[in-house]
Amino acid sequence: MLSPSVIILEYICPLLGMIVANIMFTAPVQSVRHAISIGTLGQLNPTPWAFMMGNCIGWVAYSYLINNLFLLLANAPGLILSVWLNMAAAKLQYSDRISHGMRSSFVQLLDRNRKSFRIPEEHRAALGE
């Protein structure tokens, strides 16, 4: 039978660490969901999420090497969340630039081809203009 100190040190403490790590990784989710709903990052700083992803990749690889399930379960959800956070940040960061570029290019397209959008004189008479 395992002694209480072994149970606490090898099971309870790693389990608590795993729970705290997962709570920490989910901290920015609500802010990102709000940013997605308004369509801009605003004051949100996505830089820590890149470091979070690198950190989780390292710990997941290490947990695989030493066969530690607690370490894997503490960092694998963080890795998945950090990928989502970084993809959302990239989408929000460049959405304004892309949408402005698409609007301006569409307006330029219409402006260059405005003759093709005119109604010919013979058709205007049929429309009653």
C-alpha positions in Angstrom: 0.0 0.0 0.0 1.2 3.5 -0.8 2.0 5.8 2.0 0.1 9.1 2.4 3.2 11.1 1.5 3.6 9.2 -1.8 -0.1 9.7 -2.7 0.1 13.4 -1.9 3.4 14.0 -3.7 2.9 11.8 -6.7 -0.8 12.1 -7.4 -2.5 14.9 -5.5 0.0 17.7 -6.2 0.5 16.9 -9.9 -3.3 16.7 -10.2 -3.7 20.2 -8.6 -0.9 21.5 -10.8 -2.7 20.2 -13.9 -6.0 21.8 -12.8 -4.3 25.2 -12.1 -2.4 25.1 -15.5 -5.6 24.4 -17.4 -7.4 27.2 -15.6 -4.5 29.5 -16.4 -4.6 28.6 -20.1 -8.3 29.3 -20.4 -7.9 32.8 -18.9 -7.8 34.8 -22.2 -10.7 32.8 -23.9 -13.5 35.2 -22.8 -11.5 38.2 -24.0 -10.8 36.7 -27.4 -14.4 35.7 -27.8 -15.4 39.3 -27.1 -12.8 40.5 -29.6 -14.1 38.2 -32.2 -17.7 39.4 -31.6 -16.6 43.1 -32.1 -14.2 42.2 -35.0 -11.0 43.8 -33.7 -8.3 43.0 -31.2 -8.6 46.5 -29.6 -6.3 46.6 -26.6 -5.7 42.9 -26.4 -2.0 41.9 -26.6 -1.6 38.5 -28.5 2.2 38.3 -27.8 1.9 36.1 -24.7 -0.1 33.5 -26.7 2.8 32.9 -29.0 5.0 32.2 -26.0 2.2 30.1 -24.5 2.2 27.9 -27.6 6.0 27.5 -27.5 5.9 26.7 -23.8 3.2 24.1 -24.3 5.0 22.5 -27.3 8.1 22.1 -25.2 6.3 20.6 -22.2 4.2 18.2 -24.3 7.3 17.0 -26.0 9.1 16.6 -22.7 6.0 14.8 -21.2 6.2 12.3 -24.1 9.8 11.7 -23.5 9.5 11.0 -19.8 6.1 9.3 -20.1 4.4 11.6 -17.6 0.6 11.7 -18.1 0.1 14.6 -15.6 2.5 16.8 -17.5 0.8 15.9 -20.8 -2.7 16.6 -19.5 -1.5 19.9 -18.0 -0.1 21.2 -21.3 -1.9 19.5 -24.2 -5.1 21.6 -23.7 -3.0 24.7 -23.4 -1.4 23.8 -26.7 -4.7 23.4 -28.4 -6.0 26.6 -26.9 -2.9 28.6 -27.8 -3.2 27.5 -31.5 -6.8 28.7 -31.4 -5.8 32.0 -29.7 -3.1 32.7 -32.2 -5.3 31.9 -35.2 -8.0 34.2 -33.8 -5.5 37.0 -33.2 -4.0 36.7 -36.7 -7.5 36.8 -38.2 -8.5 39.8 -36.2 -5.2 41.6 -36.7 -5.4 41.4 -40.5 -9.2 41.5 -41.1 -9.3 45.3 -41.1 -6.4 45.5 -43.6 -7.9 42.8 -45.8 -11.4 44.2 -45.8 -10.2 47.7 -46.5 -8.1 46.4 -49.4 -11.0 44.4 -50.8 -13.3 47.4 -50.6 -10.8 49.8 -52.2 -10.0 47.3 -55.0 -13.7 46.7 -55.6 -14.3 50.4 -55.9 -11.4 50.7 -58.3 -12.8 47.9 -60.3 -16.2 49.6 -60.6 -14.5 52.9 -61.4 -12.4 51.5 -64.2 -15.4 49.6 -65.7 -18.1 52.2 -65.2 -18.9 52.4 -68.9 -19.9 48.7 -68.8 -22.5 49.5 -66.0 -24.3 52.2 -68.0 -27.7 51.4 -69.4 -27.7 52.0 -73.2 -29.9 54.8 -74.6 -32.2 52.3 -76.4 -32.9 50.5 -73.2 -33.5 53.7 -71.2 -36.4 54.5 -73.4 -37.9 51.1 -72.7 -37.5 51.6 -69.0 -39.2 54.9 -69.1 -36.3 57.1 -68.1 
